[in-house]
Amino acid sequence: MYQYDQIDRNFVDERVAQFRDQIARRLSGELTEEEFRPLRLTNGLYLQLHAYMLRIAIPYGTLNSRQLETLAEIARKYDRGYGHFTTRQNLQLNWIRLDQAGDALADLADADMHALQTSGNCIRNVTADHWAGVAPDEVADPRVYAELIRQWSSLHPEFSYLPRKFKIAVTGSPADRAATRVHDIGLVLKRDDAGQIGFEVIVGGGLGRTPMIGKTIRDFLPEAQLLPYLEAILRVYNLAGRRDNMYKARIKILVHEIGTEEMSRRVEAEFAKNIDSVLANVQDEVARIASYFTKLPYGPSDPNPESYALRRKSDPAFRRWVISNTFPHKIAGYCIAEISLKPTGGIPGDATSAQMIAVAALARQYSHDELRVTHTQNLVLPHVKMSDLPAIYDVLAAQKLDAPNVNKVGDIIACPGLDYCALANARSIPVAQRISERFADVDRAHDLGEVKIKISGCINACGHHHVGHIGLLGVDKNGEEFYQITLGGSEAADATIGTLLGPAISSDQIVDTVEKILTAYADLRQGNERFLDTYRRLGAKPFKERAYAAA
Amino acid sequence: MLQPDRIYAAKSDETLTNLILKGGVEIPDRFTRITGDEPIMEGPVIVDLGRLDAAIGANHPLGVALANTDDVSVLAPYLARLDVVVLHFPKFTDGRAYSQARILRQQFGYRGEIRATGQVLPDQLAFMHRCGFDAFVLAKGDPVTAWDRAMTTFSRHYQPASDTSVPAFIRRRENAK
């Protein structure tokens, strides 16, 4: 994975010194809260319902064992001994003190990390496929370009006061595990007929109050032109994006209002003026970054070693975990092992410091010292020998990290909701906990197959409910928590905004209703259909009838 | 609350010299800002975009003030004649003028002064400088202190912009040779 050089190290150290000075000027009153706000936001410090939250960047979801240990230590030292992995592959600490924020950032910088641009109206921490570099279907490694974008966007002088936040995602696989079609810019790596690397450029996707699927404005952008093209998009947006209404300020609204064709025309016109800029001359830098992501020294590995085969035969719990939580690796004899942070009744995405340290040790011993964070709020050991799976599983089980539910009904995305967030109308976490408890029976959950439930506590949609197979949106009805249900959403290559099923359901009833919907699916499915497939085949009607039927 | 623009606040009093931050020091502003229907006087003046044609013929230093919603490309035919382009930040969080400045420098090769007015805060100076601004009317704080801080906080930047710093990837390439 990428290693900081002295330039990178100086940069994060200087950034910490700058923020310490800004905090001191805020505490002395020299800076007003209004003036300080964007400064702290671009350093990841966000004011929540009860306290400051520190959102730490995990660029494109990749980190090494030492970095995860550092996160665990920071969570212990400055917070309450746990952290929350987010849908943007970041880590949030919910109880940070302003006067200690500088120290926390300094500890991060010591491990070559930062909290830069994880909040505020700037280019946010870039995200990528969590299987980058190991997925069998990969065209090219998205981390190389994500790192290029990370550096280019860090304290970009022109794009630090945009109309609104700006999120870029990169995927190297047609399967799109980075949800590129619901980002401000989505980049899909591909090769042209000559075998040259380039990108499909998708603009104007997003969730929030006005969910939209992004539009392709360039089918194939040659690799070398990536940064000038991104600058063109950002410049068009910075000048023309709406600033009169924060709910209409995202680039998706601009694209919607002027149309995809006009957006494409403006971007191409701007790009044509800058095509020869220094930024088009990054081949050496791409090669330098790529040299950190070359193939690892994978040793020979037996695809079906005896230790693994025996355990799989004799231990049903292990077998179920392997079936749901491990995935094919591009190298025979290896697999990708996903660690679910969704134990039955747990808080989606939460991990204690002790758990983080245990996982870091597993990565060091069994996964080439490398980990990933998924946008579904789980962790990944990306390079695991099949023969090591029993030992890994035993450690995970001891840490209560062995939930065999990846992509199953219990693998729920939930925003922090009213438990933490000042914007929320309703709680998200307790609903996720209750749903996972209802479907705690592993055989039943596995029988229901792939079901992606996503829960947001308000219309801002941090829980991505619009693209959940089953999406729940918390609303406030006369002071009581109700939940709207949308069905049929997807964030994958077939990105779809879910459709509202009917009237909102009370907190008391919502788990029963989800169960009715899934029972309807179990009754109606044909062959190997997933819930989403059955919904797409039959439409909302049978689900609506069952969901709203009198008990 | 933030103070109003110094240059605007002082313009009615001709005995008071306005100061601008330029080249790291505060210097007297030799330009007079002409607003509304005020007559265009002799000597260095800065006019609104709408009066540029009326002012362009005079034989004295000339500047123009744009709103951040103006398309800077309309200045193309005038740039060789212009000594100052004033770009405005109505709120410090409104970043349109950063792009306006970069277009002037990068696409039109404009070499004259680009002056930042409005809610120009000390912590924005570094970004403004890198986008091509070289004169500032600060809304708050000591300008020289702010400038020193803005110029010394970071030893290197990642991306090329409209300043003279060598971006990280170019430096790395040179180091590798």
Contacts between the chains, C-beta under 8 A, distances in Angstrom:
chain1	res1	chain2	res2	distance
A	5	B	172	7.2
A	7	B	156	5.6
A	7	B	168	4.8
A	7	B	171	6.8
A	7	B	172	7.0
A	8	B	168	7.9
A	10	B	155	5.6
A	10	B	156	6.8
A	11	B	154	6.9
A	11	B	156	6.9
A	11	B	158	7.4
A	11	B	168	7.9
A	14	B	153	6.0
A	14	B	154	5.1
A	14	B	155	6.5
A	15	B	154	7.8
A	17	B	153	7.4
A	18	B	153	5.0
A	18	B	154	7.7
A	21	B	149	7.6
A	22	B	123	6.9
A	30	B	141	7.7
A	31	B	123	7.8
A	35	B	92	7.4
A	35	B	121	6.1
A	35	B	123	7.3
A	38	B	93	6.2
A	39	B	123	5.9
A	121	B	93	7.2
A	151	B	158	4.4
A	151	B	159	7.6
A	151	B	168	6.6
A	151	B	169	7.5
A	152	B	158	6.0
A	152	B	159	5.0
A	153	B	159	7.8
A	154	B	158	5.1
A	154	B	159	7.9
A	155	B	127	7.9
A	155	B	154	7.4
A	155	B	157	7.0
A	155	B	158	7.3
A	156	B	159	5.7
A	157	B	98	6.6
A	157	B	126	7.2
A	157	B	127	4.1
A	157	B	128	7.7
A	157	B	129	7.9
A	157	B	130	3.7
A	157	B	131	5.1
A	157	B	157	7.8
A	157	B	159	7.8
A	157	B	161	5.1
A	158	B	95	7.7
A	158	B	98	4.6
A	158	B	99	5.7
A	158	B	102	5.4
A	158	B	127	7.7
A	158	B	131	5.5
A	158	B	161	6.8
A	159	B	95	7.5
A	159	B	98	7.7
A	160	B	95	6.8
A	160	B	98	7.8
A	160	B	127	5.8
A	161	B	92	7.5
A	161	B	93	5.6
A	161	B	94	6.8
A	161	B	95	2.8
A	161	B	98	6.8
A	161	B	124	7.8
A	161	B	127	7.8
A	162	B	95	6.3
A	227	B	159	8.0
A	235	B	99	5.1
A	235	B	102	7.5
A	235	B	103	7.7
A	238	B	95	6.1
A	238	B	96	6.3
A	238	B	98	7.1
A	238	B	99	4.8
A	239	B	96	5.6
A	239	B	99	5.2
A	239	B	100	7.6
A	243	B	94	6.0
A	243	B	96	7.8
A	273	B	107	5.1
A	274	B	106	6.9
A	274	B	107	7.5
A	277	B	106	7.4
A	277	B	160	7.1
A	278	B	160	4.3
A	278	B	167	7.3
A	278	B	170	7.1
A	279	B	159	7.3
A	279	B	160	6.1
A	282	B	169	5.9
A	284	B	169	7.3
A	284	B	172	7.6
A	284	B	173	4.8
A	284	B	176	7.3
A	285	B	169	3.9
A	285	B	172	6.8
A	285	B	173	7.2
A	288	B	172	6.4
A	288	B	176	7.7
